Amino acid sequence: MEMIHERIDFLNQVAFFNERKGLAQAIVYVEKKTGIKLPTEFKVTLMPSYKIGHNEVTLGRIHTYYFFGLEIHGIVNYQAFENKKTLKLFFTQMEGLEREDLAFWLREIDDIPVK
């Protein structure tokens, strides 16, 4: 468990993660699950944020991992995914998401550049 906290602390020293509290923890969880750590240098792709009422949604890609961020009342909760397929599965399993909204999010996920 100590190594996990050290890894989270290490990633939080990178400006991208430092500005997104909780994202490092989500990424470390996926690293542990897959056994694949982010390389020392990695590419980040951020999609434009989406305002939904008072909430904001962020989608992005870090190296080969994908992430979803939901800001509610100024607090952002992040979830990381090992690949595009698992991110899409997350959306398809959301309760109460209308069919048209699901189609929108799946298209947005497909639009996240890979390179």
C-alpha positions as CSV (number, residue, x, y, z in Angstrom):
1,M,0.0,0.0,0.0
2,E,2.9,2.3,0.8
3,M,4.2,2.0,-2.8
4,I,0.8,3.0,-4.2
5,H,0.9,6.2,-2.1
6,E,4.5,6.9,-3.3
7,R,3.4,6.5,-6.9
8,I,0.5,8.8,-6.4
9,D,2.8,11.4,-4.8
10,F,5.3,11.0,-7.6
11,L,2.6,11.6,-10.3
12,N,1.2,14.5,-8.4
13,Q,4.6,16.3,-8.8
14,V,3.8,16.4,-12.6
15,A,2.0,19.7,-13.3
16,F,-0.8,18.0,-15.3
17,F,-1.7,15.8,-12.4
18,N,-1.1,18.5,-9.7
19,E,-3.7,20.6,-11.4
20,R,-6.2,17.7,-11.4
21,K,-6.5,16.4,-7.9
22,G,-7.6,12.8,-7.8
23,L,-6.6,11.9,-11.4
24,A,-3.2,10.5,-10.3
25,Q,-4.9,8.1,-7.9
26,A,-7.3,7.0,-10.6
27,I,-4.4,6.4,-13.0
28,V,-2.4,4.5,-10.4
29,Y,-5.4,2.2,-9.8
30,V,-5.4,1.4,-13.6
31,E,-1.6,0.9,-13.6
32,K,-2.0,-1.6,-10.7
33,K,-4.8,-3.4,-12.5
34,T,-3.0,-3.6,-15.9
35,G,0.6,-3.9,-14.6
36,I,1.6,-1.2,-17.0
37,K,2.9,2.1,-15.6
38,L,2.9,5.4,-17.5
39,P,6.3,6.1,-19.1
40,T,8.4,8.9,-17.8
41,E,7.3,11.1,-20.7
42,F,3.7,10.7,-21.9
43,K,1.3,12.5,-24.2
44,V,-1.9,14.0,-22.9
45,T,-5.0,14.6,-25.0
46,L,-7.8,16.7,-23.5
47,M,-11.1,17.1,-25.2
48,P,-13.0,20.4,-24.7
49,S,-15.0,20.3,-21.4
50,Y,-18.8,20.0,-21.6
51,K,-21.1,22.0,-19.4
52,I,-24.2,20.2,-18.3
53,G,-26.3,22.5,-16.1
54,H,-24.0,23.4,-13.3
55,N,-21.7,20.4,-13.8
56,E,-18.7,20.0,-16.1
57,V,-17.5,16.8,-17.8
58,T,-14.0,16.2,-19.1
59,L,-12.7,13.4,-21.3
60,G,-9.1,12.7,-22.1
61,R,-6.3,10.4,-22.8
62,I,-3.0,9.9,-21.0
63,H,-0.6,7.8,-22.9
64,T,-2.8,4.7,-23.6
65,Y,-5.2,5.3,-20.7
66,Y,-8.5,7.2,-20.9
67,F,-10.2,9.3,-18.2
68,F,-13.5,10.8,-17.3
69,G,-13.9,13.8,-15.0
70,L,-17.1,15.1,-13.5
71,E,-17.2,18.4,-11.7
72,I,-20.1,18.9,-9.3
73,H,-20.1,21.9,-7.0
74,G,-16.5,22.7,-7.7
75,I,-15.2,19.2,-6.8
76,V,-13.9,17.0,-9.7
77,N,-14.1,13.2,-9.4
78,Y,-12.0,11.3,-11.9
79,Q,-12.2,7.8,-13.1
80,A,-9.5,6.2,-15.3
81,F,-9.8,3.4,-17.8
82,E,-7.3,1.0,-19.3
83,N,-8.6,1.7,-22.9
84,K,-11.3,3.2,-25.1
85,K,-13.4,0.0,-24.8
86,T,-13.6,0.2,-21.0
87,L,-14.5,3.9,-21.1
88,K,-17.3,3.2,-23.5
89,L,-18.5,0.3,-21.3
90,F,-18.7,2.8,-18.4
91,F,-21.0,5.0,-20.3
92,T,-23.2,2.1,-21.6
93,Q,-23.7,1.0,-18.0
94,M,-24.8,4.4,-16.7
95,E,-28.3,4.3,-15.4
96,G,-30.7,6.9,-16.7
97,L,-28.6,8.0,-19.6
98,E,-30.9,8.6,-22.6
99,R,-30.2,6.8,-25.8
100,E,-29.4,10.0,-27.7
101,D,-27.1,11.1,-24.9
102,L,-25.3,7.8,-24.9
103,A,-24.8,8.1,-28.7
104,F,-23.3,11.6,-28.2
105,W,-20.8,10.4,-25.5
106,L,-19.8,7.3,-27.5
107,R,-19.0,9.6,-30.5
108,E,-17.1,12.0,-28.3
109,I,-15.0,9.1,-27.0
110,D,-14.3,7.9,-30.6
111,D,-13.2,11.5,-31.4
112,I,-10.4,11.5,-28.8
113,P,-7.2,11.5,-30.9
114,V,-5.0,8.4,-30.5
115,K,-1.8,10.1,-31.7
